[in-house]
């Protein structure tokens, strides 16, 4: 991979990561927050693959396999949490889930 191609791929990865970060910080829906985290992890994997290809090492691809395993577990645990939250609270809005807060935190907030 030439230096120019690696720079372009890293710019795309940084853009995807920034979009995912904006999604996590601005969205209030748990499902959209999980999707934004997924975008951020895929951007990190893309950066690992680009760096590994630039240096001619398979390390980037191996790290991407670890990232894929982590995202698969994140999706399964996240989906279970989303289903449980929807069942108990009948909402996906993070702001309305005050029942999940710690008692000590609620006392400090007042």
Jmol script that loads the backbone (N, CA, C; Angstrom):
load data "model"
ATOM      1  N   UNK A   1       0.850  -1.166   0.000  1.00  0.00           N
ATOM      2  CA  UNK A   1       0.000   0.000   0.000  1.00  0.00           C
ATOM      3  C   UNK A   1       0.898   1.231   0.000  1.00  0.00           C
ATOM      4  N   UNK A   2       0.628   2.137  -0.892  1.00  0.00           N
ATOM      5  CA  UNK A   2       1.448   3.343  -0.968  1.00  0.00           C
ATOM      6  C   UNK A   2       1.101   4.284   0.178  1.00  0.00           C
ATOM      7  N   UNK A   3       1.983   5.263   0.387  1.00  0.00           N
ATOM      8  CA  UNK A   3       1.789   6.203   1.486  1.00  0.00           C
ATOM      9  C   UNK A   3       0.517   7.029   1.297  1.00  0.00           C
ATOM     10  N   UNK A   4       0.225   7.385   0.042  1.00  0.00           N
ATOM     11  CA  UNK A   4      -0.966   8.188  -0.232  1.00  0.00           C
ATOM     12  C   UNK A   4      -2.242   7.399   0.058  1.00  0.00           C
ATOM     13  N   UNK A   5      -2.285   6.137  -0.352  1.00  0.00           N
ATOM     14  CA  UNK A   5      -3.459   5.314  -0.090  1.00  0.00           C
ATOM     15  C   UNK A   5      -3.657   5.091   1.405  1.00  0.00           C
ATOM     16  N   UNK A   6      -2.566   4.883   2.134  1.00  0.00           N
ATOM     17  CA  UNK A   6      -2.664   4.676   3.579  1.00  0.00           C
ATOM     18  C   UNK A   6      -3.190   5.939   4.255  1.00  0.00           C
ATOM     19  N   UNK A   7      -2.769   7.098   3.788  1.00  0.00           N
ATOM     20  CA  UNK A   7      -3.264   8.349   4.369  1.00  0.00           C
ATOM     21  C   UNK A   7      -4.750   8.525   4.115  1.00  0.00           C
ATOM     22  N   UNK A   8      -5.195   8.188   2.918  1.00  0.00           N
ATOM     23  CA  UNK A   8      -6.613   8.319   2.590  1.00  0.00           C
ATOM     24  C   UNK A   8      -7.443   7.379   3.451  1.00  0.00           C
ATOM     25  N   UNK A   9      -6.982   6.143   3.602  1.00  0.00           N
ATOM     26  CA  UNK A   9      -7.720   5.173   4.417  1.00  0.00           C
ATOM     27  C   UNK A   9      -7.746   5.616   5.875  1.00  0.00           C
ATOM     28  N   UNK A  10      -6.647   6.160   6.389  1.00  0.00           N
ATOM     29  CA  UNK A  10      -6.624   6.640   7.767  1.00  0.00           C
ATOM     30  C   UNK A  10      -7.507   7.866   7.952  1.00  0.00           C
ATOM     31  N   UNK A  11      -7.610   8.710   6.937  1.00  0.00           N
ATOM     32  CA  UNK A  11      -8.521   9.860   7.000  1.00  0.00           C
ATOM     33  C   UNK A  11      -9.968   9.372   7.035  1.00  0.00           C
ATOM     34  N   UNK A  12     -10.288   8.376   6.219  1.00  0.00           N
ATOM     35  CA  UNK A  12     -11.647   7.801   6.242  1.00  0.00           C
ATOM     36  C   UNK A  12     -11.935   7.176   7.602  1.00  0.00           C
ATOM     37  N   UNK A  13     -10.954   6.466   8.167  1.00  0.00           N
ATOM     38  CA  UNK A  13     -11.135   5.847   9.479  1.00  0.00           C
ATOM     39  C   UNK A  13     -11.338   6.911  10.558  1.00  0.00           C
ATOM     40  N   UNK A  14     -10.571   7.989  10.493  1.00  0.00           N
ATOM     41  CA  UNK A  14     -10.734   9.062  11.483  1.00  0.00           C
ATOM     42  C   UNK A  14     -12.091   9.742  11.339  1.00  0.00           C
ATOM     43  N   UNK A  15     -12.551   9.910  10.110  1.00  0.00           N
ATOM     44  CA  UNK A  15     -13.869  10.506   9.880  1.00  0.00           C
ATOM     45  C   UNK A  15     -14.971   9.610  10.422  1.00  0.00           C
ATOM     46  N   UNK A  16     -14.873   8.305  10.158  1.00  0.00           N
ATOM     47  CA  UNK A  16     -15.862   7.371  10.695  1.00  0.00           C
ATOM     48  C   UNK A  16     -15.848   7.360  12.222  1.00  0.00           C
ATOM     49  N   UNK A  17     -14.663   7.407  12.805  1.00  0.00           N
ATOM     50  CA  UNK A  17     -14.567   7.418  14.258  1.00  0.00           C
ATOM     51  C   UNK A  17     -15.198   8.679  14.829  1.00  0.00           C
ATOM     52  N   UNK A  18     -14.945   9.826  14.195  1.00  0.00           N
ATOM     53  CA  UNK A  18     -15.532  11.086  14.657  1.00  0.00           C
ATOM     54  C   UNK A  18     -17.055  11.062  14.532  1.00  0.00           C
ATOM     55  N   UNK A  19     -17.566  10.509  13.439  1.00  0.00           N
ATOM     56  CA  UNK A  19     -19.018  10.397  13.281  1.00  0.00           C
ATOM     57  C   UNK A  19     -19.626   9.494  14.350  1.00  0.00           C
ATOM     58  N   UNK A  20     -18.958   8.402  14.658  1.00  0.00           N
ATOM     59  CA  UNK A  20     -19.430   7.526  15.721  1.00  0.00           C
ATOM     60  C   UNK A  20     -19.409   8.204  17.081  1.00  0.00           C
ATOM     61  N   UNK A  21     -18.361   8.978  17.348  1.00  0.00           N
ATOM     62  CA  UNK A  21     -18.264   9.690  18.610  1.00  0.00           C
ATOM     63  C   UNK A  21     -19.366  10.739  18.740  1.00  0.00           C
ATOM     64  N   UNK A  22     -19.635  11.450  17.656  1.00  0.00           N
ATOM     65  CA  UNK A  22     -20.730  12.423  17.660  1.00  0.00           C
ATOM     66  C   UNK A  22     -22.056  11.717  17.900  1.00  0.00           C
ATOM     67  N   UNK A  23     -22.238  10.560  17.297  1.00  0.00           N
ATOM     68  CA  UNK A  23     -23.462   9.793  17.502  1.00  0.00           C
ATOM     69  C   UNK A  23     -23.638   9.350  18.938  1.00  0.00           C
ATOM     70  N   UNK A  24     -22.565   8.925  19.589  1.00  0.00           N
ATOM     71  CA  UNK A  24     -22.651   8.496  20.986  1.00  0.00           C
ATOM     72  C   UNK A  24     -22.980   9.684  21.887  1.00  0.00           C
ATOM     73  N   UNK A  25     -22.372  10.829  21.600  1.00  0.00           N
ATOM     74  CA  UNK A  25     -22.555  11.981  22.474  1.00  0.00           C
ATOM     75  C   UNK A  25     -23.887  12.691  22.272  1.00  0.00           C
ATOM     76  N   UNK A  26     -24.486  12.595  21.088  1.00  0.00           N
ATOM     77  CA  UNK A  26     -25.698  13.362  20.814  1.00  0.00           C
ATOM     78  C   UNK A  26     -26.980  12.544  20.875  1.00  0.00           C
ATOM     79  N   UNK A  27     -26.919  11.277  20.618  1.00  0.00           N
ATOM     80  CA  UNK A  27     -28.137  10.456  20.593  1.00  0.00           C
ATOM     81  C   UNK A  27     -28.595  10.110  21.995  1.00  0.00           C
ATOM     82  N   UNK A  28     -29.895   9.986  22.155  1.00  0.00           N
ATOM     83  CA  UNK A  28     -30.462   9.593  23.428  1.00  0.00           C
ATOM     84  C   UNK A  28     -31.049   8.187  23.378  1.00  0.00           C
ATOM     85  N   UNK A  29     -31.163   7.618  22.204  1.00  0.00           N
ATOM     86  CA  UNK A  29     -31.715   6.281  22.026  1.00  0.00           C
ATOM     87  C   UNK A  29     -30.595   5.258  22.201  1.00  0.00           C
ATOM     88  N   UNK A  30     -30.832   4.243  23.006  1.00  0.00           N
ATOM     89  CA  UNK A  30     -29.795   3.249  23.312  1.00  0.00           C
ATOM     90  C   UNK A  30     -29.363   2.501  22.056  1.00  0.00           C
ATOM     91  N   UNK A  31     -30.297   2.193  21.179  1.00  0.00           N
ATOM     92  CA  UNK A  31     -29.960   1.446  19.960  1.00  0.00           C
ATOM     93  C   UNK A  31     -29.032   2.262  19.075  1.00  0.00           C
ATOM     94  N   UNK A  32     -29.318   3.555  18.919  1.00  0.00           N
ATOM     95  CA  UNK A  32     -28.449   4.392  18.098  1.00  0.00           C
ATOM     96  C   UNK A  32     -27.084   4.584  18.745  1.00  0.00           C
ATOM     97  N   UNK A  33     -27.043   4.602  20.068  1.00  0.00           N
ATOM     98  CA  UNK A  33     -25.754   4.700  20.747  1.00  0.00           C
ATOM     99  C   UNK A  33     -24.914   3.444  20.499  1.00  0.00           C
ATOM    100  N   UNK A  34     -25.548   2.282  20.541  1.00  0.00           N
ATOM    101  CA  UNK A  34     -24.826   1.036  20.252  1.00  0.00           C
ATOM    102  C   UNK A  34     -24.345   0.992  18.806  1.00  0.00           C
ATOM    103  N   UNK A  35     -25.156   1.493  17.881  1.00  0.00           N
ATOM    104  CA  UNK A  35     -24.732   1.552  16.482  1.00  0.00           C
ATOM    105  C   UNK A  35     -23.548   2.496  16.306  1.00  0.00           C
ATOM    106  N   UNK A  36     -23.548   3.599  17.044  1.00  0.00           N
ATOM    107  CA  UNK A  36     -22.428   4.537  16.957  1.00  0.00           C
ATOM    108  C   UNK A  36     -21.145   3.921  17.510  1.00  0.00           C
ATOM    109  N   UNK A  37     -21.268   3.151  18.582  1.00  0.00           N
ATOM    110  CA  UNK A  37     -20.092   2.450  19.115  1.00  0.00           C
ATOM    111  C   UNK A  37     -19.584   1.434  18.103  1.00  0.00           C
ATOM    112  N   UNK A  38     -20.499   0.785  17.410  1.00  0.00           N
ATOM    113  CA  UNK A  38     -20.121  -0.175  16.367  1.00  0.00           C
ATOM    114  C   UNK A  38     -19.345   0.522  15.241  1.00  0.00           C
ATOM    115  N   UNK A  39     -19.784   1.702  14.854  1.00  0.00           N
ATOM    116  CA  UNK A  39     -19.087   2.476  13.818  1.00  0.00           C
ATOM    117  C   UNK A  39     -17.685   2.846  14.295  1.00  0.00           C
ATOM    118  N   UNK A  40     -17.567   3.234  15.555  1.00  0.00           N
ATOM    119  CA  UNK A  40     -16.257   3.595  16.087  1.00  0.00           C
ATOM    120  C   UNK A  40     -15.305   2.394  16.096  1.00  0.00           C
ATOM    121  N   UNK A  41     -15.805   1.220  16.477  1.00  0.00           N
ATOM    122  CA  UNK A  41     -14.953   0.031  16.493  1.00  0.00           C
ATOM    123  C   UNK A  41     -14.548  -0.381  15.076  1.00  0.00           C
ATOM    124  N   UNK A  42     -15.460  -0.251  14.119  1.00  0.00           N
ATOM    125  CA  UNK A  42     -15.103  -0.566  12.737  1.00  0.00           C
ATOM    126  C   UNK A  42     -14.079   0.422  12.182  1.00  0.00           C
ATOM    127  N   UNK A  43     -14.163   1.676  12.593  1.00  0.00           N
ATOM    128  CA  UNK A  43     -13.166   2.667  12.169  1.00  0.00           C
ATOM    129  C   UNK A  43     -11.791   2.321  12.735  1.00  0.00           C
ATOM    130  N   UNK A  44     -11.756   1.883  13.985  1.00  0.00           N
ATOM    131  CA  UNK A  44     -10.477   1.472  14.577  1.00  0.00           C
ATOM    132  C   UNK A  44      -9.915   0.252  13.851  1.00  0.00           C
ATOM    133  N   UNK A  45     -10.784  -0.687  13.498  1.00  0.00           N
ATOM    134  CA  UNK A  45     -10.337  -1.864  12.743  1.00  0.00           C
ATOM    135  C   UNK A  45      -9.799  -1.496  11.377  1.00  0.00           C
ATOM    136  N   UNK A  46     -10.448  -0.539  10.715  1.00  0.00           N
ATOM    137  CA  UNK A  46      -9.972  -0.069   9.413  1.00  0.00           C
ATOM    138  C   UNK A  46      -8.592   0.579   9.539  1.00  0.00           C
ATOM    139  N   UNK A  47      -8.389   1.329  10.605  1.00  0.00           N
ATOM    140  CA  UNK A  47      -7.079   1.940  10.834  1.00  0.00           C
ATOM    141  C   UNK A  47      -6.004   0.882  11.092  1.00  0.00           C
ATOM    142  N   UNK A  48      -6.346  -0.158  11.858  1.00  0.00           N
ATOM    143  CA  UNK A  48      -5.391  -1.243  12.095  1.00  0.00           C
ATOM    144  C   UNK A  48      -5.014  -1.946  10.792  1.00  0.00           C
ATOM    145  N   UNK A  49      -6.002  -2.203   9.953  1.00  0.00           N
ATOM    146  CA  UNK A  49      -5.717  -2.887   8.684  1.00  0.00           C
ATOM    147  C   UNK A  49      -4.870  -2.010   7.766  1.00  0.00           C
ATOM    148  N   UNK A  50      -5.175  -0.716   7.717  1.00  0.00           N
ATOM    149  CA  UNK A  50      -4.382   0.189   6.875  1.00  0.00           C
ATOM    150  C   UNK A  50      -2.944   0.276   7.351  1.00  0.00           C
ATOM    151  N   UNK A  51      -2.751   0.357   8.677  1.00  0.00           N
ATOM    152  CA  UNK A  51      -1.389   0.430   9.207  1.00  0.00           C
ATOM    153  C   UNK A  51      -0.638  -0.876   8.964  1.00  0.00           C
ATOM    154  N   UNK A  52      -1.314  -1.999   9.144  1.00  0.00           N
ATOM    155  CA  UNK A  52      -0.660  -3.288   8.888  1.00  0.00           C
ATOM    156  C   UNK A  52      -0.290  -3.465   7.427  1.00  0.00           C
ATOM    157  N   UNK A  53      -1.153  -2.994   6.527  1.00  0.00           N
ATOM    158  CA  UNK A  53      -0.855  -3.104   5.095  1.00  0.00           C
ATOM    159  C   UNK A  53       0.297  -2.177   4.700  1.00  0.00           C
ATOM    160  N   UNK A  54       0.358  -1.003   5.330  1.00  0.00           N
ATOM    161  CA  UNK A  54       1.440  -0.069   4.998  1.00  0.00           C
ATOM    162  C   UNK A  54       2.791  -0.635   5.398  1.00  0.00           C
ATOM    163  N   UNK A  55       2.851  -1.298   6.565  1.00  0.00           N
ATOM    164  CA  UNK A  55       4.118  -1.837   7.034  1.00  0.00           C
ATOM    165  C   UNK A  55       4.337  -3.283   6.615  1.00  0.00           C
ATOM    166  N   UNK A  56       3.397  -3.863   5.901  1.00  0.00           N
ATOM    167  CA  UNK A  56       3.548  -5.226   5.412  1.00  0.00           C
ATOM    168  C   UNK A  56       3.491  -6.280   6.498  1.00  0.00           C
ATOM    169  N   UNK A  57       2.759  -6.021   7.557  1.00  0.00           N
ATOM    170  CA  UNK A  57       2.645  -6.945   8.673  1.00  0.00           C
ATOM    171  C   UNK A  57       1.194  -7.409   8.805  1.00  0.00           C
ATOM    172  N   UNK A  58       0.972  -8.646   9.224  1.00  0.00           N
ATOM    173  CA  UNK A  58      -0.402  -9.134   9.412  1.00  0.00           C
ATOM    174  C   UNK A  58      -1.013  -8.734  10.758  1.00  0.00           C
ATOM    175  N   UNK A  59      -0.286  -7.962  11.560  1.00  0.00           N
ATOM    176  CA  UNK A  59      -0.769  -7.594  12.889  1.00  0.00           C
ATOM    177  C   UNK A  59      -2.089  -6.831  12.838  1.00  0.00           C
ATOM    178  N   UNK A  60      -2.258  -5.974  11.852  1.00  0.00           N
ATOM    179  CA  UNK A  60      -3.494  -5.204  11.728  1.00  0.00           C
ATOM    180  C   UNK A  60      -4.701  -6.092  11.488  1.00  0.00           C
ATOM    181  N   UNK A  61      -4.511  -7.127  10.673  1.00  0.00           N
ATOM    182  CA  UNK A  61      -5.617  -8.047  10.410  1.00  0.00           C
ATOM    183  C   UNK A  61      -5.946  -8.884  11.648  1.00  0.00           C
ATOM    184  N   UNK A  62      -4.929  -9.251  12.405  1.00  0.00           N
ATOM    185  CA  UNK A  62      -5.158 -10.010  13.630  1.00  0.00           C
ATOM    186  C   UNK A  62      -5.903  -9.160  14.649  1.00  0.00           C
ATOM    187  N   UNK A  63      -5.519  -7.885  14.779  1.00  0.00           N
ATOM    188  CA  UNK A  63      -6.225  -6.985  15.688  1.00  0.00           C
ATOM    189  C   UNK A  63      -7.668  -6.781  15.241  1.00  0.00           C
ATOM    190  N   UNK A  64      -7.884  -6.745  13.927  1.00  0.00           N
ATOM    191  CA  UNK A  64      -9.249  -6.588  13.431  1.00  0.00           C
ATOM    192  C   UNK A  64     -10.103  -7.808  13.772  1.00  0.00           C
ATOM    193  N   UNK A  65      -9.510  -8.987  13.762  1.00  0.00           N
ATOM    194  CA  UNK A  65     -10.255 -10.178  14.190  1.00  0.00           C
ATOM    195  C   UNK A  65     -10.655 -10.085  15.662  1.00  0.00           C
ATOM    196  N   UNK A  66      -9.766  -9.549  16.499  1.00  0.00           N
ATOM    197  CA  UNK A  66     -10.123  -9.336  17.903  1.00  0.00           C
ATOM    198  C   UNK A  66     -11.244  -8.306  18.028  1.00  0.00           C
ATOM    199  N   UNK A  67     -11.181  -7.256  17.209  1.00  0.00           N
ATOM    200  CA  UNK A  67     -12.224  -6.233  17.235  1.00  0.00           C
ATOM    201  C   UNK A  67     -13.558  -6.835  16.788  1.00  0.00           C
ATOM    202  N   UNK A  68     -13.538  -7.690  15.778  1.00  0.00           N
ATOM    203  CA  UNK A  68     -14.778  -8.339  15.340  1.00  0.00           C
ATOM    204  C   UNK A  68     -15.369  -9.215  16.438  1.00  0.00           C
ATOM    205  N   UNK A  69     -14.522  -9.932  17.158  1.00  0.00           N
ATOM    206  CA  UNK A  69     -15.014 -10.756  18.260  1.00  0.00           C
ATOM    207  C   UNK A  69     -15.604  -9.881  19.365  1.00  0.00           C
ATOM    208  N   UNK A  70     -14.960  -8.766  19.632  1.00  0.00           N
ATOM    209  CA  UNK A  70     -15.460  -7.859  20.659  1.00  0.00           C
ATOM    210  C   UNK A  70     -16.781  -7.226  20.243  1.00  0.00           C
ATOM    211  N   UNK A  71     -16.915  -6.854  18.974  1.00  0.00           N
ATOM    212  CA  UNK A  71     -18.170  -6.255  18.523  1.00  0.00           C
ATOM    213  C   UNK A  71     -19.304  -7.280  18.517  1.00  0.00           C
ATOM    214  N   UNK A  72     -18.982  -8.531  18.230  1.00  0.00           N
ATOM    215  CA  UNK A  72     -20.021  -9.564  18.274  1.00  0.00           C
ATOM    216  C   UNK A  72     -20.541  -9.732  19.695  1.00  0.00           C
ATOM    217  N   UNK A  73     -19.653  -9.723  20.659  1.00  0.00           N
ATOM    218  CA  UNK A  73     -20.102  -9.831  22.049  1.00  0.00           C
ATOM    219  C   UNK A  73     -20.822  -8.561  22.485  1.00  0.00           C
ATOM    220  N   UNK A  74     -20.378  -7.407  22.007  1.00  0.00           N
ATOM    221  CA  UNK A  74     -21.046  -6.145  22.336  1.00  0.00           C
ATOM    222  C   UNK A  74     -22.466  -6.128  21.789  1.00  0.00           C
ATOM    223  N   UNK A  75     -22.637  -6.640  20.600  1.00  0.00           N
ATOM    224  CA  UNK A  75     -23.971  -6.675  19.994  1.00  0.00           C
ATOM    225  C   UNK A  75     -24.889  -7.611  20.767  1.00  0.00           C
ATOM    226  N   UNK A  76     -24.385  -8.776  21.153  1.00  0.00           N
ATOM    227  CA  UNK A  76     -25.259  -9.721  21.863  1.00  0.00           C
ATOM    228  C   UNK A  76     -25.626  -9.206  23.248  1.00  0.00           C
ATOM    229  N   UNK A  77     -24.667  -8.677  23.994  1.00  0.00           N
ATOM    230  CA  UNK A  77     -24.967  -8.142  25.317  1.00  0.00           C
ATOM    231  C   UNK A  77     -25.824  -6.887  25.201  1.00  0.00           C
ATOM    232  N   UNK A  78     -25.500  -6.035  24.231  1.00  0.00           N
ATOM    233  CA  UNK A  78     -26.276  -4.814  24.028  1.00  0.00           C
ATOM    234  C   UNK A  78     -27.713  -5.098  23.644  1.00  0.00           C
ATOM    235  N   UNK A  79     -27.928  -6.071  22.788  1.00  0.00           N
ATOM    236  CA  UNK A  79     -29.290  -6.421  22.400  1.00  0.00           C
ATOM    237  C   UNK A  79     -30.079  -6.974  23.582  1.00  0.00           C
ATOM    238  N   UNK A  80     -29.432  -7.780  24.409  1.00  0.00           N
ATOM    239  CA  UNK A  80     -30.108  -8.289  25.604  1.00  0.00           C
ATOM    240  C   UNK A  80     -30.476  -7.147  26.546  1.00  0.00           C
ATOM    241  N   UNK A  81     -29.565  -6.181  26.718  1.00  0.00           N
ATOM    242  CA  UNK A  81     -29.867  -5.031  27.564  1.00  0.00           C
ATOM    243  C   UNK A  81     -30.999  -4.191  26.987  1.00  0.00           C
ATOM    244  N   UNK A  82     -30.983  -3.984  25.682  1.00  0.00           N
ATOM    245  CA  UNK A  82     -32.032  -3.196  25.035  1.00  0.00           C
ATOM    246  C   UNK A  82     -33.394  -3.864  25.209  1.00  0.00           C
ATOM    247  N   UNK A  83     -33.455  -5.164  25.001  1.00  0.00           N
ATOM    248  CA  UNK A  83     -34.724  -5.875  25.176  1.00  0.00           C
ATOM    249  C   UNK A  83     -35.212  -5.809  26.627  1.00  0.00           C
ATOM    250  N   UNK A  84     -34.294  -5.934  27.573  1.00  0.00           N
ATOM    251  CA  UNK A  84     -34.673  -5.875  28.984  1.00  0.00           C
ATOM    252  C   UNK A  84     -35.131  -4.470  29.362  1.00  0.00           C
ATOM    253  N   UNK A  85     -34.451  -3.436  28.889  1.00  0.00           N
ATOM    254  CA  UNK A  85     -34.848  -2.056  29.177  1.00  0.00           C
ATOM    255  C   UNK A  85     -36.210  -1.764  28.564  1.00  0.00           C
ATOM    256  N   UNK A  86     -36.420  -2.193  27.344  1.00  0.00           N
ATOM    257  CA  UNK A  86     -37.708  -1.971  26.693  1.00  0.00           C
ATOM    258  C   UNK A  86     -38.825  -2.684  27.440  1.00  0.00           C
ATOM    259  N   UNK A  87     -38.553  -3.890  27.914  1.00  0.00           N
ATOM    260  CA  UNK A  87     -39.568  -4.664  28.630  1.00  0.00           C
ATOM    261  C   UNK A  87     -39.912  -4.024  29.975  1.00  0.00           C
ATOM    262  N   UNK A  88     -38.900  -3.542  30.695  1.00  0.00           N
ATOM    263  CA  UNK A  88     -39.140  -3.008  32.030  1.00  0.00           C
ATOM    264  C   UNK A  88     -39.617  -1.564  32.032  1.00  0.00           C
ATOM    265  N   UNK A  89     -39.054  -0.730  31.155  1.00  0.00           N
ATOM    266  CA  UNK A  89     -39.316   0.707  31.220  1.00  0.00           C
ATOM    267  C   UNK A  89     -40.166   1.239  30.068  1.00  0.00           C
ATOM    268  N   UNK A  90     -40.405   0.447  29.066  1.00  0.00           N
ATOM    269  CA  UNK A  90     -41.229   0.820  27.905  1.00  0.00           C
ATOM    270  C   UNK A  90     -40.700   2.060  27.176  1.00  0.00           C
ATOM    271  N   UNK A  91     -39.390   2.267  27.199  1.00  0.00           N
ATOM    272  CA  UNK A  91     -38.776   3.379  26.486  1.00  0.00           C
ATOM    273  C   UNK A  91     -37.327   3.029  26.152  1.00  0.00           C
ATOM    274  N   UNK A  92     -36.802   3.716  25.142  1.00  0.00           N
ATOM    275  CA  UNK A  92     -35.396   3.575  24.780  1.00  0.00           C
ATOM    276  C   UNK A  92     -34.632   4.869  25.004  1.00  0.00           C
ATOM    277  N   UNK A  93     -35.313   5.890  25.524  1.00  0.00           N
ATOM    278  CA  UNK A  93     -34.696   7.192  25.760  1.00  0.00           C
ATOM    279  C   UNK A  93     -33.838   7.129  27.023  1.00  0.00           C
ATOM    280  N   UNK A  94     -32.560   7.460  26.890  1.00  0.00           N
ATOM    281  CA  UNK A  94     -31.626   7.376  27.998  1.00  0.00           C
ATOM    282  C   UNK A  94     -32.000   8.366  29.096  1.00  0.00           C
ATOM    283  N   UNK A  95     -32.520   9.525  28.725  1.00  0.00           N
ATOM    284  CA  UNK A  95     -32.887  10.545  29.703  1.00  0.00           C
ATOM    285  C   UNK A  95     -34.031  10.079  30.603  1.00  0.00           C
ATOM    286  N   UNK A  96     -34.916   9.249  30.090  1.00  0.00           N
ATOM    287  CA  UNK A  96     -36.080   8.804  30.858  1.00  0.00           C
ATOM    288  C   UNK A  96     -35.790   7.589  31.734  1.00  0.00           C
ATOM    289  N   UNK A  97     -34.603   7.063  31.663  1.00  0.00           N
ATOM    290  CA  UNK A  97     -34.257   5.869  32.435  1.00  0.00           C
ATOM    291  C   UNK A  97     -33.624   6.256  33.764  1.00  0.00           C
ATOM    292  N   UNK A  98     -34.309   7.065  34.537  1.00  0.00           N
ATOM    293  CA  UNK A  98     -33.777   7.530  35.822  1.00  0.00           C
ATOM    294  C   UNK A  98     -33.721   6.398  36.837  1.00  0.00           C
ATOM    295  N   UNK A  99     -34.492   5.345  36.646  1.00  0.00           N
ATOM    296  CA  UNK A  99     -34.491   4.222  37.574  1.00  0.00           C
ATOM    297  C   UNK A  99     -33.186   3.447  37.571  1.00  0.00           C
ATOM    298  N   UNK A 100     -32.363   3.635  36.582  1.00  0.00           N
ATOM    299  CA  UNK A 100     -31.090   2.933  36.501  1.00  0.00           C
ATOM    300  C   UNK A 100     -29.970   3.664  37.241  1.00  0.00           C
ATOM    301  N   UNK A 101     -30.238   4.888  37.680  1.00  0.00           N
ATOM    302  CA  UNK A 101     -29.213   5.667  38.364  1.00  0.00           C
ATOM    303  C   UNK A 101     -29.004   5.163  39.790  1.00  0.00           C
ATOM    304  N   UNK A 102     -27.861   5.479  40.305  1.00  0.00           N
ATOM    305  CA  UNK A 102     -27.511   5.115  41.667  1.00  0.00           C
ATOM    306  C   UNK A 102     -28.199   6.078  42.632  1.00  0.00           C
ATOM    307  N   UNK A 103     -28.616   5.579  43.792  1.00  0.00           N
ATOM    308  CA  UNK A 103     -29.281   6.418  44.791  1.00  0.00           C
ATOM    309  C   UNK A 103     -28.380   7.566  45.229  1.00  0.00           C
ATOM    310  N   UNK A 104     -27.103   7.274  45.428  1.00  0.00           N
ATOM    311  CA  UNK A 104     -26.157   8.296  45.871  1.00  0.00           C
ATOM    312  C   UNK A 104     -26.021   9.401  44.822  1.00  0.00           C
ATOM    313  N   UNK A 105     -26.047   9.023  43.550  1.00  0.00           N
ATOM    314  CA  UNK A 105     -25.943   9.987  42.468  1.00  0.00           C
ATOM    315  C   UNK A 105     -27.164  10.903  42.460  1.00  0.00           C
ATOM    316  N   UNK A 106     -28.356  10.337  42.680  1.00  0.00           N
ATOM    317  CA  UNK A 106     -29.565  11.146  42.708  1.00  0.00           C
ATOM    318  C   UNK A 106     -29.546  12.143  43.872  1.00  0.00           C
ATOM    319  N   UNK A 107     -28.997  11.770  45.003  1.00  0.00           N
ATOM    320  CA  UNK A 107     -28.913  12.676  46.147  1.00  0.00           C
ATOM    321  C   UNK A 107     -27.935  13.813  45.859  1.00  0.00           C
ATOM    322  N   UNK A 108     -26.843  13.519  45.181  1.00  0.00           N
ATOM    323  CA  UNK A 108     -25.856  14.549  44.852  1.00  0.00           C
ATOM    324  C   UNK A 108     -26.416  15.522  43.826  1.00  0.00           C
ATOM    325  N   UNK A 109     -27.304  15.069  42.963  1.00  0.00           N
ATOM    326  CA  UNK A 109     -27.838  15.894  41.896  1.00  0.00           C
ATOM    327  C   UNK A 109     -28.793  16.960  42.438  1.00  0.00           C
ATOM    328  N   UNK A 110     -29.445  16.664  43.547  1.00  0.00           N
ATOM    329  CA  UNK A 110     -30.423  17.607  44.127  1.00  0.00           C
ATOM    330  C   UNK A 110     -29.727  18.658  44.847  1.00  0.00           C
TER     331      UNK A 110
END
end "model"
wireframe off; spacefill off
backbone 0.3
color backbone group
